Structure formats: structure tokens, C-alpha cells
């Protein structure tokens, strides 16, 4: 699908469903760093876990921006899909991910964390 002039700076591609005609953008790599909440630098998911100390098994994401954020005292996060660790200075975790985890725990019969 064709992108507008402004969309070309934010998205690599724009896809449209043939049945419902909804548009889904594919963000550029730097768009992952423009939001309010941390995202995985590889897959872009919001489903992250926060780590207190680095894990010796999973690799650390290598990049200049990751190093700068580490120097500024950023929190350490782990992506459960890519299995990488990275630093990010933004707010802890996206609220919709927290709500989804709490509702899944309630449906499964487990008690909600306080």
C-alpha cells in the first residue's frame, strides 16, 4: 500500500487487509525508541520483564544507544521472545500489558498480585 509523505519517515511499509481494509504499519528501527514505554529493539513487543541483575545465559543487545542508556542508569529489561537483554530509560512497563497479565491470572484461578 502507498504511504503518505510523513508515513515514509516513520514506517518501512504499510500493509492493508484485503477483506476489512484496515491498515497496519511496519515501524522503522528508530520508531521503537520514540514511545512512552520500553519496547524490544528487535521484535518491538511491549511484553518485557524487568531484571535486577544481568542474566549470564541470554545475550545483551549490542548497540550505541543501549550503551548510552546504561551509562545514564537505565533499567535492565528482558524480551521473552527474542531472549535478549537491553537497557531502557523509559517508564517501567506499558499499562495494557500489566492489565492483560492481571486478567489472565484471574481467569486462570490464580490470585491477582497486589
Secondary structure as a PSIPRED ss2 file (coil, helix, strand):
# PSIPRED VFORMAT (PSIPRED V4.0)

   1 X C   1.000  0.000  0.000
   2 X C   1.000  0.000  0.000
   3 X C   1.000  0.000  0.000
   4 X C   1.000  0.000  0.000
   5 X C   1.000  0.000  0.000
   6 X C   1.000  0.000  0.000
   7 X H   0.000  1.000  0.000
   8 X H   0.000  1.000  0.000
   9 X H   0.000  1.000  0.000
  10 X H   0.000  1.000  0.000
  11 X E   0.000  0.000  1.000
  12 X E   0.000  0.000  1.000
  13 X E   0.000  0.000  1.000
  14 X E   0.000  0.000  1.000
  15 X E   0.000  0.000  1.000
  16 X E   0.000  0.000  1.000
  17 X C   1.000  0.000  0.000
  18 X C   1.000  0.000  0.000
  19 X C   1.000  0.000  0.000
  20 X C   1.000  0.000  0.000
  21 X C   1.000  0.000  0.000
  22 X C   1.000  0.000  0.000
  23 X E   0.000  0.000  1.000
  24 X E   0.000  0.000  1.000
  25 X E   0.000  0.000  1.000
  26 X E   0.000  0.000  1.000
  27 X E   0.000  0.000  1.000
  28 X C   1.000  0.000  0.000
  29 X H   0.000  1.000  0.000
  30 X H   0.000  1.000  0.000
  31 X H   0.000  1.000  0.000
  32 X H   0.000  1.000  0.000
  33 X H   0.000  1.000  0.000
  34 X C   1.000  0.000  0.000
  35 X C   1.000  0.000  0.000
  36 X C   1.000  0.000  0.000
  37 X E   0.000  0.000  1.000
  38 X C   1.000  0.000  0.000
  39 X C   1.000  0.000  0.000
  40 X C   1.000  0.000  0.000
  41 X C   1.000  0.000  0.000
  42 X C   1.000  0.000  0.000
  43 X C   1.000  0.000  0.000
  44 X C   1.000  0.000  0.000
  45 X C   1.000  0.000  0.000
  46 X C   1.000  0.000  0.000
  47 X C   1.000  0.000  0.000
  48 X E   0.000  0.000  1.000
  49 X E   0.000  0.000  1.000
  50 X E   0.000  0.000  1.000
  51 X E   0.000  0.000  1.000
  52 X C   1.000  0.000  0.000
  53 X C   1.000  0.000  0.000
  54 X C   1.000  0.000  0.000
  55 X C   1.000  0.000  0.000
  56 X C   1.000  0.000  0.000
  57 X C   1.000  0.000  0.000
  58 X C   1.000  0.000  0.000
  59 X E   0.000  0.000  1.000
  60 X E   0.000  0.000  1.000
  61 X C   1.000  0.000  0.000
  62 X C   1.000  0.000  0.000
  63 X C   1.000  0.000  0.000
  64 X H   0.000  1.000  0.000
  65 X H   0.000  1.000  0.000
  66 X H   0.000  1.000  0.000
  67 X H   0.000  1.000  0.000
  68 X H   0.000  1.000  0.000
  69 X H   0.000  1.000  0.000
  70 X H   0.000  1.000  0.000
  71 X H   0.000  1.000  0.000
  72 X C   1.000  0.000  0.000
  73 X C   1.000  0.000  0.000
  74 X C   1.000  0.000  0.000
  75 X E   0.000  0.000  1.000
  76 X E   0.000  0.000  1.000
  77 X E   0.000  0.000  1.000
  78 X E   0.000  0.000  1.000
  79 X E   0.000  0.000  1.000
  80 X C   1.000  0.000  0.000
  81 X C   1.000  0.000  0.000
  82 X C   1.000  0.000  0.000
  83 X C   1.000  0.000  0.000
  84 X E   0.000  0.000  1.000
  85 X E   0.000  0.000  1.000
  86 X E   0.000  0.000  1.000
  87 X E   0.000  0.000  1.000
  88 X E   0.000  0.000  1.000
  89 X C   1.000  0.000  0.000
  90 X C   1.000  0.000  0.000
  91 X E   0.000  0.000  1.000
  92 X C   1.000  0.000  0.000
  93 X C   1.000  0.000  0.000
  94 X C   1.000  0.000  0.000
  95 X H   0.000  1.000  0.000
  96 X H   0.000  1.000  0.000
  97 X H   0.000  1.000  0.000
  98 X H   0.000  1.000  0.000
  99 X H   0.000  1.000  0.000
 100 X H   0.000  1.000  0.000
 101 X H   0.000  1.000  0.000
 102 X H   0.000  1.000  0.000
 103 X H   0.000  1.000  0.000
 104 X H   0.000  1.000  0.000
 105 X H   0.000  1.000  0.000
 106 X H   0.000  1.000  0.000
 107 X H   0.000  1.000  0.000
 108 X C   1.000  0.000  0.000
 109 X C   1.000  0.000  0.000
 110 X C   1.000  0.000  0.000
 111 X C   1.000  0.000  0.000
 112 X C   1.000  0.000  0.000
 113 X C   1.000  0.000  0.000
 114 X C   1.000  0.000  0.000
